[in-house]
Amino acid sequence: MKFVIDTNVILDSPEVLLREDIEVVLPYTVVSELDKLKRDPDLRASVQKAFRIIKELNSKGKVTFVDIPKEATTNDEKIFS
């Protein structure tokens, strides 16, 4: 089963990315948001953990990155597209 994982979910529980019963789908918007948040001292550890997991999943072919339609304007619209 495919799941589109939101930035807030990743920040709260990066381990959700490791669930074996789902296929992780990440919009590039989520990756971009995480990249910006890594500078926040309160979120840095969670973001770094998330990126380590995403890198591991990507090396195993277990994550799909998706483009965002140009007509989407807000980050929520981009994630739900």
HELIX and SHEET records of a PDB file:
HELIX    1   1 THR A    7  ASP A   12  1                                   6    
HELIX    2   2 PRO A   14  LEU A   18  5                                   5    
HELIX    3   3 TYR A   28  LEU A   37  1                                  10    
HELIX    4   4 ARG A   44  SER A   59  1                                  16    
HELIX    5   5 ASN A   75  PHE A   80  1                                   6    
SHEET    1   A 3 LYS A   2  VAL A   4  0                                        
SHEET    2   A 3 GLU A  23  PRO A  27  1                                        
SHEET    3   A 3 VAL A  63  VAL A  66  1                                        
END                                                                             
